[in-house]
Amino acid sequence: MNMNKILLSLSFVAVFAAGYLAGNDGGGAGIAYAQSPGRVFELRTYTAHEGKLGEVVARFRDHTMHIFAKNGITSVGYFTPQDAPLSGNTLVYVLAHPSREAAKKNWDAFRSDPEWQKVKATTEANGPIVEKIVSVYIEPTGFSPLK
């Protein structure tokens, strides 16, 4: 299976799992509903530089998620592939934004946030830890468990 097919398959699994986890309160059908009709999701895939995935994951866990929330970016779920070769260098995550316009505003605020700039500089003191970022805005289908 080529890398694009692997990433596509992983993306579908990530979105499904995120939808289930976001909507499963233990007593319902596992469905999460949008707070407004303009809500969009963003599927992001980070490829870490060789040997740097642990640092990428730690930065998200220890800093980035908090800074996202502070700037209006909702974290839905974070995933690492189980199978090689992606298991060694890939982080996949799903975000939610009230709209595409809000997403742009939120990302602009995040990138200019002094806390983020400090964290980025500190965690990349020995060089970049992320080699490639792929971002895809997605919307749920009519039959999606996540709305």
PyMOL CGO cylinders between C-alpha atoms (Angstrom):
from pymol import cmd
from pymol.cgo import CYLINDER

trace = [
    CYLINDER, 0.00, 0.00, 0.00, 1.51, 3.37, -0.96, 0.3, 1, 1, 1, 1, 1, 1,
    CYLINDER, 1.51, 3.37, -0.96, 1.99, 6.24, 1.50, 0.3, 1, 1, 1, 1, 1, 1,
    CYLINDER, 1.99, 6.24, 1.50, -1.02, 8.25, 0.20, 0.3, 1, 1, 1, 1, 1, 1,
    CYLINDER, -1.02, 8.25, 0.20, -3.37, 5.30, 0.67, 0.3, 1, 1, 1, 1, 1, 1,
    CYLINDER, -3.37, 5.30, 0.67, -1.99, 4.71, 4.16, 0.3, 1, 1, 1, 1, 1, 1,
    CYLINDER, -1.99, 4.71, 4.16, -2.49, 8.36, 5.11, 0.3, 1, 1, 1, 1, 1, 1,
    CYLINDER, -2.49, 8.36, 5.11, -5.99, 8.41, 3.63, 0.3, 1, 1, 1, 1, 1, 1,
    CYLINDER, -5.99, 8.41, 3.63, -6.95, 5.24, 5.52, 0.3, 1, 1, 1, 1, 1, 1,
    CYLINDER, -6.95, 5.24, 5.52, -5.46, 6.61, 8.71, 0.3, 1, 1, 1, 1, 1, 1,
    CYLINDER, -5.46, 6.61, 8.71, -7.35, 9.87, 8.21, 0.3, 1, 1, 1, 1, 1, 1,
    CYLINDER, -7.35, 9.87, 8.21, -10.68, 8.09, 7.92, 0.3, 1, 1, 1, 1, 1, 1,
    CYLINDER, -10.68, 8.09, 7.92, -9.97, 6.03, 11.02, 0.3, 1, 1, 1, 1, 1, 1,
    CYLINDER, -9.97, 6.03, 11.02, -8.89, 9.14, 12.94, 0.3, 1, 1, 1, 1, 1, 1,
    CYLINDER, -8.89, 9.14, 12.94, -12.04, 11.06, 12.02, 0.3, 1, 1, 1, 1, 1, 1,
    CYLINDER, -12.04, 11.06, 12.02, -14.27, 8.09, 12.90, 0.3, 1, 1, 1, 1, 1, 1,
    CYLINDER, -14.27, 8.09, 12.90, -12.53, 7.52, 16.23, 0.3, 1, 1, 1, 1, 1, 1,
    CYLINDER, -12.53, 7.52, 16.23, -12.60, 11.21, 17.07, 0.3, 1, 1, 1, 1, 1, 1,
    CYLINDER, -12.60, 11.21, 17.07, -16.31, 11.38, 16.33, 0.3, 1, 1, 1, 1, 1, 1,
    CYLINDER, -16.31, 11.38, 16.33, -17.04, 8.39, 18.46, 0.3, 1, 1, 1, 1, 1, 1,
    CYLINDER, -17.04, 8.39, 18.46, -14.91, 9.58, 21.36, 0.3, 1, 1, 1, 1, 1, 1,
    CYLINDER, -14.91, 9.58, 21.36, -16.24, 13.14, 21.24, 0.3, 1, 1, 1, 1, 1, 1,
    CYLINDER, -16.24, 13.14, 21.24, -19.83, 11.97, 21.31, 0.3, 1, 1, 1, 1, 1, 1,
    CYLINDER, -19.83, 11.97, 21.31, -19.69, 8.93, 23.55, 0.3, 1, 1, 1, 1, 1, 1,
    CYLINDER, -19.69, 8.93, 23.55, -20.82, 9.86, 27.05, 0.3, 1, 1, 1, 1, 1, 1,
    CYLINDER, -20.82, 9.86, 27.05, -21.37, 6.25, 27.99, 0.3, 1, 1, 1, 1, 1, 1,
    CYLINDER, -21.37, 6.25, 27.99, -25.15, 6.40, 27.73, 0.3, 1, 1, 1, 1, 1, 1,
    CYLINDER, -25.15, 6.40, 27.73, -25.86, 7.62, 24.23, 0.3, 1, 1, 1, 1, 1, 1,
    CYLINDER, -25.86, 7.62, 24.23, -25.39, 6.42, 20.71, 0.3, 1, 1, 1, 1, 1, 1,
    CYLINDER, -25.39, 6.42, 20.71, -21.94, 7.99, 20.37, 0.3, 1, 1, 1, 1, 1, 1,
    CYLINDER, -21.94, 7.99, 20.37, -23.10, 10.98, 18.34, 0.3, 1, 1, 1, 1, 1, 1,
    CYLINDER, -23.10, 10.98, 18.34, -21.70, 14.48, 18.80, 0.3, 1, 1, 1, 1, 1, 1,
    CYLINDER, -21.70, 14.48, 18.80, -23.64, 17.41, 17.37, 0.3, 1, 1, 1, 1, 1, 1,
    CYLINDER, -23.64, 17.41, 17.37, -22.24, 20.67, 16.08, 0.3, 1, 1, 1, 1, 1, 1,
    CYLINDER, -22.24, 20.67, 16.08, -22.93, 23.80, 18.06, 0.3, 1, 1, 1, 1, 1, 1,
    CYLINDER, -22.93, 23.80, 18.06, -23.63, 25.77, 14.90, 0.3, 1, 1, 1, 1, 1, 1,
    CYLINDER, -23.63, 25.77, 14.90, -24.29, 24.92, 11.24, 0.3, 1, 1, 1, 1, 1, 1,
    CYLINDER, -24.29, 24.92, 11.24, -21.02, 26.55, 10.12, 0.3, 1, 1, 1, 1, 1, 1,
    CYLINDER, -21.02, 26.55, 10.12, -18.79, 24.30, 12.22, 0.3, 1, 1, 1, 1, 1, 1,
    CYLINDER, -18.79, 24.30, 12.22, -15.86, 22.81, 10.35, 0.3, 1, 1, 1, 1, 1, 1,
    CYLINDER, -15.86, 22.81, 10.35, -13.26, 20.27, 11.26, 0.3, 1, 1, 1, 1, 1, 1,
    CYLINDER, -13.26, 20.27, 11.26, -9.61, 20.34, 10.38, 0.3, 1, 1, 1, 1, 1, 1,
    CYLINDER, -9.61, 20.34, 10.38, -7.65, 17.13, 9.90, 0.3, 1, 1, 1, 1, 1, 1,
    CYLINDER, -7.65, 17.13, 9.90, -3.94, 17.79, 10.39, 0.3, 1, 1, 1, 1, 1, 1,
    CYLINDER, -3.94, 17.79, 10.39, -1.07, 15.38, 9.82, 0.3, 1, 1, 1, 1, 1, 1,
    CYLINDER, -1.07, 15.38, 9.82, 2.40, 16.20, 11.12, 0.3, 1, 1, 1, 1, 1, 1,
    CYLINDER, 2.40, 16.20, 11.12, 5.47, 14.36, 9.92, 0.3, 1, 1, 1, 1, 1, 1,
    CYLINDER, 5.47, 14.36, 9.92, 8.26, 14.71, 12.47, 0.3, 1, 1, 1, 1, 1, 1,
    CYLINDER, 8.26, 14.71, 12.47, 11.92, 14.87, 11.60, 0.3, 1, 1, 1, 1, 1, 1,
    CYLINDER, 11.92, 14.87, 11.60, 13.74, 11.59, 12.19, 0.3, 1, 1, 1, 1, 1, 1,
    CYLINDER, 13.74, 11.59, 12.19, 13.74, 10.74, 15.90, 0.3, 1, 1, 1, 1, 1, 1,
    CYLINDER, 13.74, 10.74, 15.90, 11.65, 13.80, 16.86, 0.3, 1, 1, 1, 1, 1, 1,
    CYLINDER, 11.65, 13.80, 16.86, 8.11, 12.38, 17.17, 0.3, 1, 1, 1, 1, 1, 1,
    CYLINDER, 8.11, 12.38, 17.17, 8.39, 12.17, 20.96, 0.3, 1, 1, 1, 1, 1, 1,
    CYLINDER, 8.39, 12.17, 20.96, 9.28, 15.85, 21.07, 0.3, 1, 1, 1, 1, 1, 1,
    CYLINDER, 9.28, 15.85, 21.07, 6.34, 16.77, 18.83, 0.3, 1, 1, 1, 1, 1, 1,
    CYLINDER, 6.34, 16.77, 18.83, 3.92, 14.77, 20.98, 0.3, 1, 1, 1, 1, 1, 1,
    CYLINDER, 3.92, 14.77, 20.98, 5.35, 16.28, 24.19, 0.3, 1, 1, 1, 1, 1, 1,
    CYLINDER, 5.35, 16.28, 24.19, 4.98, 19.80, 22.80, 0.3, 1, 1, 1, 1, 1, 1,
    CYLINDER, 4.98, 19.80, 22.80, 1.31, 19.17, 22.03, 0.3, 1, 1, 1, 1, 1, 1,
    CYLINDER, 1.31, 19.17, 22.03, 0.67, 17.50, 25.37, 0.3, 1, 1, 1, 1, 1, 1,
    CYLINDER, 0.67, 17.50, 25.37, 2.52, 20.03, 27.49, 0.3, 1, 1, 1, 1, 1, 1,
    CYLINDER, 2.52, 20.03, 27.49, 1.88, 23.28, 25.63, 0.3, 1, 1, 1, 1, 1, 1,
    CYLINDER, 1.88, 23.28, 25.63, 0.10, 23.39, 22.29, 0.3, 1, 1, 1, 1, 1, 1,
    CYLINDER, 0.10, 23.39, 22.29, -3.32, 22.08, 23.35, 0.3, 1, 1, 1, 1, 1, 1,
    CYLINDER, -3.32, 22.08, 23.35, -3.53, 24.74, 26.07, 0.3, 1, 1, 1, 1, 1, 1,
    CYLINDER, -3.53, 24.74, 26.07, -2.49, 27.49, 23.64, 0.3, 1, 1, 1, 1, 1, 1,
    CYLINDER, -2.49, 27.49, 23.64, -5.00, 26.19, 21.07, 0.3, 1, 1, 1, 1, 1, 1,
    CYLINDER, -5.00, 26.19, 21.07, -7.83, 26.42, 23.62, 0.3, 1, 1, 1, 1, 1, 1,
    CYLINDER, -7.83, 26.42, 23.62, -6.74, 29.90, 24.67, 0.3, 1, 1, 1, 1, 1, 1,
    CYLINDER, -6.74, 29.90, 24.67, -7.03, 31.00, 21.03, 0.3, 1, 1, 1, 1, 1, 1,
    CYLINDER, -7.03, 31.00, 21.03, -10.43, 29.44, 20.28, 0.3, 1, 1, 1, 1, 1, 1,
    CYLINDER, -10.43, 29.44, 20.28, -9.20, 26.22, 18.65, 0.3, 1, 1, 1, 1, 1, 1,
    CYLINDER, -9.20, 26.22, 18.65, -11.06, 23.11, 19.87, 0.3, 1, 1, 1, 1, 1, 1,
    CYLINDER, -11.06, 23.11, 19.87, -9.09, 19.87, 20.07, 0.3, 1, 1, 1, 1, 1, 1,
    CYLINDER, -9.09, 19.87, 20.07, -11.19, 16.84, 19.10, 0.3, 1, 1, 1, 1, 1, 1,
    CYLINDER, -11.19, 16.84, 19.10, -8.57, 14.08, 19.15, 0.3, 1, 1, 1, 1, 1, 1,
    CYLINDER, -8.57, 14.08, 19.15, -4.90, 13.25, 18.73, 0.3, 1, 1, 1, 1, 1, 1,
    CYLINDER, -4.90, 13.25, 18.73, -3.62, 9.99, 17.23, 0.3, 1, 1, 1, 1, 1, 1,
    CYLINDER, -3.62, 9.99, 17.23, -0.38, 8.21, 16.36, 0.3, 1, 1, 1, 1, 1, 1,
    CYLINDER, -0.38, 8.21, 16.36, -0.36, 5.40, 13.80, 0.3, 1, 1, 1, 1, 1, 1,
    CYLINDER, -0.36, 5.40, 13.80, 0.24, 1.89, 15.07, 0.3, 1, 1, 1, 1, 1, 1,
    CYLINDER, 0.24, 1.89, 15.07, 1.97, 0.55, 11.97, 0.3, 1, 1, 1, 1, 1, 1,
    CYLINDER, 1.97, 0.55, 11.97, 5.36, 1.35, 10.47, 0.3, 1, 1, 1, 1, 1, 1,
    CYLINDER, 5.36, 1.35, 10.47, 6.55, 3.41, 8.78, 0.3, 1, 1, 1, 1, 1, 1,
    CYLINDER, 6.55, 3.41, 8.78, 4.15, 6.11, 10.01, 0.3, 1, 1, 1, 1, 1, 1,
    CYLINDER, 4.15, 6.11, 10.01, 4.27, 4.96, 13.64, 0.3, 1, 1, 1, 1, 1, 1,
    CYLINDER, 4.27, 4.96, 13.64, 7.76, 6.36, 13.97, 0.3, 1, 1, 1, 1, 1, 1,
    CYLINDER, 7.76, 6.36, 13.97, 7.17, 9.88, 12.70, 0.3, 1, 1, 1, 1, 1, 1,
    CYLINDER, 7.17, 9.88, 12.70, 3.48, 10.82, 12.38, 0.3, 1, 1, 1, 1, 1, 1,
    CYLINDER, 3.48, 10.82, 12.38, 0.94, 12.64, 14.53, 0.3, 1, 1, 1, 1, 1, 1,
    CYLINDER, 0.94, 12.64, 14.53, -2.62, 12.99, 13.24, 0.3, 1, 1, 1, 1, 1, 1,
    CYLINDER, -2.62, 12.99, 13.24, -5.14, 15.20, 14.95, 0.3, 1, 1, 1, 1, 1, 1,
    CYLINDER, -5.14, 15.20, 14.95, -8.57, 16.71, 14.46, 0.3, 1, 1, 1, 1, 1, 1,
    CYLINDER, -8.57, 16.71, 14.46, -9.60, 20.24, 15.42, 0.3, 1, 1, 1, 1, 1, 1,
    CYLINDER, -9.60, 20.24, 15.42, -12.97, 21.97, 15.33, 0.3, 1, 1, 1, 1, 1, 1,
    CYLINDER, -12.97, 21.97, 15.33, -13.69, 25.59, 14.46, 0.3, 1, 1, 1, 1, 1, 1,
    CYLINDER, -13.69, 25.59, 14.46, -17.01, 27.46, 14.45, 0.3, 1, 1, 1, 1, 1, 1,
    CYLINDER, -17.01, 27.46, 14.45, -16.42, 28.31, 10.74, 0.3, 1, 1, 1, 1, 1, 1,
    CYLINDER, -16.42, 28.31, 10.74, -13.66, 28.63, 8.14, 0.3, 1, 1, 1, 1, 1, 1,
    CYLINDER, -13.66, 28.63, 8.14, -13.47, 32.36, 8.89, 0.3, 1, 1, 1, 1, 1, 1,
    CYLINDER, -13.47, 32.36, 8.89, -13.07, 31.63, 12.62, 0.3, 1, 1, 1, 1, 1, 1,
    CYLINDER, -13.07, 31.63, 12.62, -10.40, 29.05, 11.81, 0.3, 1, 1, 1, 1, 1, 1,
    CYLINDER, -10.40, 29.05, 11.81, -8.33, 31.66, 9.99, 0.3, 1, 1, 1, 1, 1, 1,
    CYLINDER, -8.33, 31.66, 9.99, -8.76, 34.14, 12.84, 0.3, 1, 1, 1, 1, 1, 1,
    CYLINDER, -8.76, 34.14, 12.84, -7.92, 31.46, 15.45, 0.3, 1, 1, 1, 1, 1, 1,
    CYLINDER, -7.92, 31.46, 15.45, -4.78, 30.35, 13.59, 0.3, 1, 1, 1, 1, 1, 1,
    CYLINDER, -4.78, 30.35, 13.59, -3.61, 33.95, 13.18, 0.3, 1, 1, 1, 1, 1, 1,
    CYLINDER, -3.61, 33.95, 13.18, -4.10, 34.51, 16.93, 0.3, 1, 1, 1, 1, 1, 1,
    CYLINDER, -4.10, 34.51, 16.93, -2.31, 31.25, 17.75, 0.3, 1, 1, 1, 1, 1, 1,
    CYLINDER, -2.31, 31.25, 17.75, 0.70, 31.99, 15.54, 0.3, 1, 1, 1, 1, 1, 1,
    CYLINDER, 0.70, 31.99, 15.54, 1.12, 35.47, 17.04, 0.3, 1, 1, 1, 1, 1, 1,
    CYLINDER, 1.12, 35.47, 17.04, 0.56, 34.33, 20.64, 0.3, 1, 1, 1, 1, 1, 1,
    CYLINDER, 0.56, 34.33, 20.64, 3.69, 35.19, 22.66, 0.3, 1, 1, 1, 1, 1, 1,
    CYLINDER, 3.69, 35.19, 22.66, 3.37, 31.97, 24.68, 0.3, 1, 1, 1, 1, 1, 1,
    CYLINDER, 3.37, 31.97, 24.68, 3.38, 29.90, 21.46, 0.3, 1, 1, 1, 1, 1, 1,
    CYLINDER, 3.38, 29.90, 21.46, 6.32, 31.83, 20.03, 0.3, 1, 1, 1, 1, 1, 1,
    CYLINDER, 6.32, 31.83, 20.03, 8.31, 31.14, 23.21, 0.3, 1, 1, 1, 1, 1, 1,
    CYLINDER, 8.31, 31.14, 23.21, 7.36, 27.43, 23.26, 0.3, 1, 1, 1, 1, 1, 1,
    CYLINDER, 7.36, 27.43, 23.26, 8.22, 27.02, 19.58, 0.3, 1, 1, 1, 1, 1, 1,
    CYLINDER, 8.22, 27.02, 19.58, 11.59, 28.73, 20.02, 0.3, 1, 1, 1, 1, 1, 1,
    CYLINDER, 11.59, 28.73, 20.02, 12.41, 26.65, 23.11, 0.3, 1, 1, 1, 1, 1, 1,
    CYLINDER, 12.41, 26.65, 23.11, 11.36, 23.30, 21.60, 0.3, 1, 1, 1, 1, 1, 1,
    CYLINDER, 11.36, 23.30, 21.60, 13.22, 24.03, 18.37, 0.3, 1, 1, 1, 1, 1, 1,
    CYLINDER, 13.22, 24.03, 18.37, 16.42, 25.32, 19.97, 0.3, 1, 1, 1, 1, 1, 1,
    CYLINDER, 16.42, 25.32, 19.97, 18.29, 22.41, 18.36, 0.3, 1, 1, 1, 1, 1, 1,
    CYLINDER, 18.29, 22.41, 18.36, 16.44, 22.67, 15.03, 0.3, 1, 1, 1, 1, 1, 1,
    CYLINDER, 16.44, 22.67, 15.03, 12.93, 22.10, 13.69, 0.3, 1, 1, 1, 1, 1, 1,
    CYLINDER, 12.93, 22.10, 13.69, 11.07, 19.07, 14.99, 0.3, 1, 1, 1, 1, 1, 1,
    CYLINDER, 11.07, 19.07, 14.99, 8.29, 19.04, 12.36, 0.3, 1, 1, 1, 1, 1, 1,
    CYLINDER, 8.29, 19.04, 12.36, 9.25, 18.27, 8.77, 0.3, 1, 1, 1, 1, 1, 1,
    CYLINDER, 9.25, 18.27, 8.77, 5.85, 18.53, 7.07, 0.3, 1, 1, 1, 1, 1, 1,
    CYLINDER, 5.85, 18.53, 7.07, 2.31, 19.63, 7.92, 0.3, 1, 1, 1, 1, 1, 1,
    CYLINDER, 2.31, 19.63, 7.92, -0.76, 18.69, 5.90, 0.3, 1, 1, 1, 1, 1, 1,
    CYLINDER, -0.76, 18.69, 5.90, -4.06, 20.40, 6.75, 0.3, 1, 1, 1, 1, 1, 1,
    CYLINDER, -4.06, 20.40, 6.75, -7.43, 19.46, 5.27, 0.3, 1, 1, 1, 1, 1, 1,
    CYLINDER, -7.43, 19.46, 5.27, -10.72, 21.12, 6.19, 0.3, 1, 1, 1, 1, 1, 1,
    CYLINDER, -10.72, 21.12, 6.19, -13.48, 18.55, 6.33, 0.3, 1, 1, 1, 1, 1, 1,
    CYLINDER, -13.48, 18.55, 6.33, -17.19, 18.49, 7.03, 0.3, 1, 1, 1, 1, 1, 1,
    CYLINDER, -17.19, 18.49, 7.03, -19.27, 15.57, 8.23, 0.3, 1, 1, 1, 1, 1, 1,
    CYLINDER, -19.27, 15.57, 8.23, -21.46, 13.70, 5.81, 0.3, 1, 1, 1, 1, 1, 1,
    CYLINDER, -21.46, 13.70, 5.81, -25.15, 13.34, 6.52, 0.3, 1, 1, 1, 1, 1, 1,
    CYLINDER, -25.15, 13.34, 6.52, -24.57, 9.87, 7.97, 0.3, 1, 1, 1, 1, 1, 1,
    CYLINDER, -24.57, 9.87, 7.97, -21.51, 10.74, 10.07, 0.3, 1, 1, 1, 1, 1, 1,
    CYLINDER, -21.51, 10.74, 10.07, -21.69, 9.96, 13.81, 0.3, 1, 1, 1, 1, 1, 1,
    CYLINDER, -21.69, 9.96, 13.81, -19.87, 13.27, 14.35, 0.3, 1, 1, 1, 1, 1, 1,
    CYLINDER, -19.87, 13.27, 14.35, -21.85, 16.36, 13.35, 0.3, 1, 1, 1, 1, 1, 1,
]
cmd.load_cgo(trace, "trace")
